[in-house]
Amino acid sequence: MKRFFFLLVIVLLLAGCSWDDFASGGAKKTPRVDRSQVVETMITCTDPDGLDPFVKGVTKGASTPVSQDAVSATDRCMVEREYPSHVMEYHCEGSLIKFKIIECEHGCEDGACIQEEAVPAPQQVPSQEVLQLAFPVLVNGQYPPPSLARGEEFTVSWDAAGLRDCAGSGNYIMLPDDTLWTDQSNLPSTGSMRLTARHKNLPNTPSLQLMVRCFDDTGNSYPVSVIIPVTD
């Protein structure tokens, strides 16, 4: 009997079973999985330009929910699909890369919609006595001219390129040396000069009319007048 029991133990050891397996009827225990040791792979999706169709961007993220490696997608025009006025705009939804087809009003170029060129607003001519705006005349670099304190020095500048024989005109505006603006002749077609906000004969006038007059080669006159508000 002892010999039989001894042989049985040897057979169990050779079969890879333990005594506990034998005692429990031969059933093997299922090993438990330690969930704390499982690391989930998370891919972060990035898209610097978002859904801005006017910016060509590169989106990086996952292509499918089970992707383990990040991929990239660049915004592109759909020329090859005969939609030249549409852009395929990639963006993020969570960790996934998605795309949206956006129509470009002014066409698509190099992966982005073409922006409409801004049209400058027409220059507003103030309701002042302006004889003719044949060329720009600026007061302290501004048009319309700013308000000036009475007696304040300022700079008048003009650009009458293509004309000649320019001269000062308008009210009796004084220069810092007490000479008159209306006495200034043979001025260059483009230039500037320092004046003072005071009238020779009307010391309390609320405004000054400053004029630059130039001529073309045929003798035609081109006067430009601006009104300068004067405050005490």
Legacy VTK file of the C-alpha trace (Angstrom):
# vtk DataFile Version 3.0
C-alpha trace
ASCII
DATASET POLYDATA
POINTS 232 float
0.000 0.000 0.000
2.812 2.377 0.869
4.464 1.569 -2.426
1.252 2.444 -4.316
0.907 5.751 -2.488
4.558 6.593 -3.229
4.107 5.845 -6.946
0.966 7.996 -7.037
2.846 11.030 -5.662
5.579 10.573 -8.272
2.970 10.468 -11.070
1.333 13.656 -9.810
4.661 15.499 -9.707
5.515 14.391 -13.229
2.082 15.592 -14.421
2.707 19.094 -13.003
0.053 18.854 -10.293
0.477 19.889 -6.692
-0.846 18.162 -3.668
-3.448 20.932 -3.316
-4.673 20.169 -6.841
-4.988 16.529 -5.938
-6.738 17.337 -2.691
-9.245 19.644 -4.444
-10.148 17.107 -7.035
-7.592 18.169 -9.663
-9.124 21.613 -10.462
-6.565 24.344 -11.182
-6.988 27.863 -9.780
-7.364 30.753 -12.251
-4.727 33.432 -11.567
-6.097 36.917 -10.713
-5.188 39.917 -12.914
-3.828 42.976 -11.096
-5.738 45.846 -12.754
-3.310 48.394 -11.326
-0.610 46.999 -13.595
-2.619 47.622 -16.808
-1.563 50.892 -18.521
-4.005 52.309 -21.081
-2.451 54.062 -24.069
-3.936 57.568 -24.529
-3.168 59.637 -27.655
-3.646 63.410 -27.333
-5.014 65.141 -30.433
-3.652 68.600 -31.289
-4.895 71.060 -33.911
-3.315 74.551 -33.724
-5.708 76.204 -36.210
-8.944 74.554 -35.064
-11.659 74.910 -37.717
-10.189 78.077 -39.227
-10.450 77.533 -43.012
-8.135 80.484 -43.710
-5.156 78.806 -41.984
-3.385 75.710 -43.282
-2.768 73.523 -40.241
-1.488 70.076 -39.307
-3.642 67.952 -36.982
-1.985 65.167 -34.967
-3.924 62.426 -33.175
-5.421 58.960 -33.490
-6.965 57.684 -36.704
-9.203 55.099 -34.961
-10.332 54.565 -31.350
-7.905 51.631 -30.998
-4.898 53.333 -32.584
-1.725 53.014 -30.569
0.373 55.379 -32.717
-0.346 59.026 -33.530
-0.747 60.109 -37.157
-0.893 63.552 -38.777
-3.202 65.109 -41.375
-2.656 68.409 -43.209
-5.463 70.681 -44.374
-5.736 70.568 -48.171
-7.735 71.881 -51.081
-9.970 69.337 -52.782
-8.652 69.966 -56.285
-8.236 66.293 -57.063
-11.943 65.736 -56.329
-13.051 68.551 -58.618
-13.991 70.824 -55.732
-11.402 73.582 -56.156
-13.420 75.975 -54.007
-13.549 73.612 -50.991
-11.011 72.847 -48.267
-10.750 69.630 -46.267
-10.293 71.006 -42.760
-8.971 68.479 -40.233
-9.773 68.922 -36.545
-9.918 67.027 -33.249
-12.805 65.204 -31.650
-11.378 63.929 -28.402
-8.248 61.994 -29.366
-9.499 61.260 -32.908
-8.756 63.144 -36.124
-11.901 64.152 -38.001
-12.397 66.326 -41.082
-14.972 68.787 -42.348
-15.512 69.995 -45.913
-15.798 73.798 -45.982
-16.657 75.832 -49.070
-14.337 78.792 -49.749
-16.118 81.868 -51.089
-13.042 83.123 -52.945
-11.435 79.773 -53.771
-8.877 77.545 -52.068
-5.092 77.741 -52.356
-2.321 75.800 -50.596
-4.624 74.145 -48.075
-6.529 77.256 -46.996
-9.397 79.433 -48.172
-8.399 82.645 -49.923
-9.399 85.687 -47.900
-11.193 88.557 -49.543
-8.904 91.520 -50.028
-9.937 94.404 -47.819
-11.189 97.364 -49.822
-10.127 100.634 -48.202
-13.002 102.842 -47.221
-13.303 106.018 -49.262
-11.842 109.073 -47.584
-14.500 111.123 -45.866
-14.398 114.780 -46.945
-15.570 116.934 -44.031
-18.308 119.497 -44.440
-15.798 122.308 -44.527
-14.803 124.744 -47.243
-12.500 122.601 -49.373
-11.771 124.071 -52.775
-10.148 121.021 -54.370
-8.417 117.926 -53.046
-6.007 117.573 -55.943
-3.240 116.322 -53.598
-2.900 115.646 -49.857
-2.310 118.507 -47.446
-1.729 117.380 -43.847
-1.577 119.259 -40.563
0.731 117.524 -38.074
0.468 114.478 -40.344
-3.333 114.343 -40.151
-6.315 114.932 -42.417
-8.794 116.276 -41.488
-6.591 118.585 -39.426
-6.811 118.412 -35.631
-7.860 121.299 -33.404
-4.965 123.558 -32.398
-4.521 125.925 -29.500
-4.295 129.541 -30.534
-0.684 130.431 -31.212
0.421 126.756 -31.236
3.141 125.848 -33.718
2.309 123.095 -36.202
3.635 121.489 -39.379
1.890 121.664 -42.720
3.028 119.107 -45.322
1.951 118.489 -48.897
2.705 116.094 -51.748
1.865 117.512 -55.184
4.151 115.259 -57.227
3.876 116.105 -60.924
3.001 119.758 -60.278
5.236 122.794 -59.793
5.398 126.431 -58.657
3.622 125.750 -55.362
2.813 128.637 -53.012
1.054 129.387 -49.739
-2.442 130.845 -49.865
-5.588 131.252 -47.774
-5.843 133.260 -44.544
-3.048 135.435 -43.226
-1.521 132.633 -41.164
1.721 133.539 -39.443
5.023 131.703 -39.431
7.111 131.542 -36.247
9.258 134.418 -37.589
6.098 136.579 -38.034
6.162 136.336 -41.824
2.997 135.335 -43.672
2.148 131.954 -45.149
0.617 133.761 -48.120
4.026 135.266 -48.882
5.605 131.850 -49.378
6.189 131.159 -53.085
8.377 128.896 -55.194
7.718 126.063 -52.787
8.703 122.524 -53.834
5.998 120.200 -55.100
6.572 118.021 -52.021
7.569 119.611 -48.749
6.646 120.847 -45.279
6.851 124.036 -43.203
6.334 125.177 -39.631
3.470 127.631 -39.005
1.634 129.038 -35.988
-2.105 128.881 -35.363
-2.702 132.632 -35.432
-4.228 135.084 -37.898
-2.548 138.411 -38.615
-5.739 140.503 -38.614
-8.254 138.288 -36.770
-6.646 137.275 -33.463
-9.820 135.603 -32.130
-10.903 133.717 -35.241
-12.268 130.212 -34.413
-10.686 128.637 -37.485
-7.958 129.125 -40.050
-8.119 128.382 -43.768
-4.810 127.081 -45.010
-4.267 126.605 -48.729
-1.492 125.213 -50.914
-1.705 126.133 -54.596
0.340 124.413 -57.312
0.388 124.557 -61.130
0.870 122.079 -63.931
2.942 122.573 -67.094
0.031 124.169 -68.929
-0.599 126.756 -66.214
-3.681 125.159 -64.653
-4.015 125.962 -60.957
-4.642 123.243 -58.343
-5.500 124.792 -54.969
-6.053 122.577 -51.927
-7.619 124.110 -48.822
-8.054 122.746 -45.298
-9.848 124.310 -42.334
-8.030 124.216 -38.983
-10.169 124.621 -35.818
-8.564 126.974 -33.277
-9.301 126.952 -29.561
-8.288 129.340 -26.788
LINES 1 233
232 0 1 2 3 4 5 6 7 8 9 10 11 12 13 14 15 16 17 18 19 20 21 22 23 24 25 26 27 28 29 30 31 32 33 34 35 36 37 38 39 40 41 42 43 44 45 46 47 48 49 50 51 52 53 54 55 56 57 58 59 60 61 62 63 64 65 66 67 68 69 70 71 72 73 74 75 76 77 78 79 80 81 82 83 84 85 86 87 88 89 90 91 92 93 94 95 96 97 98 99 100 101 102 103 104 105 106 107 108 109 110 111 112 113 114 115 116 117 118 119 120 121 122 123 124 125 126 127 128 129 130 131 132 133 134 135 136 137 138 139 140 141 142 143 144 145 146 147 148 149 150 151 152 153 154 155 156 157 158 159 160 161 162 163 164 165 166 167 168 169 170 171 172 173 174 175 176 177 178 179 180 181 182 183 184 185 186 187 188 189 190 191 192 193 194 195 196 197 198 199 200 201 202 203 204 205 206 207 208 209 210 211 212 213 214 215 216 217 218 219 220 221 222 223 224 225 226 227 228 229 230 231
